[in-house]
Amino acid sequence: MLSTRDMGQDAKAEITREMLESMLSDFDRLADNHGVLTVELRGNGLFALDPTTGTYEVVGLARMSAAMNHLR
């Protein structure tokens, strides 16, 4: 989709191939009745909502935050 006006950025996420494949493999289980998968970006992590339990599952973390560099 193209836009003729400047669109602001609400959120930005880095997603690896592994994270995307994980979302695709779990899509049918995690999608709601309308076929929509709800995700949240929390810090550096991406989480998917399980509509059955109401809990969020970790999809993944593309990069470690600078505060976690000591773990490398």
Buried (B, 14 or more C-beta within 10 A) or exposed (E): EEEEEEEEEEEEEEBBEEBEEBBEEBEEEBBEEEEEBEBEBEEBBBBBBBBEEEEBBEBBBBEEEEEEEEEE
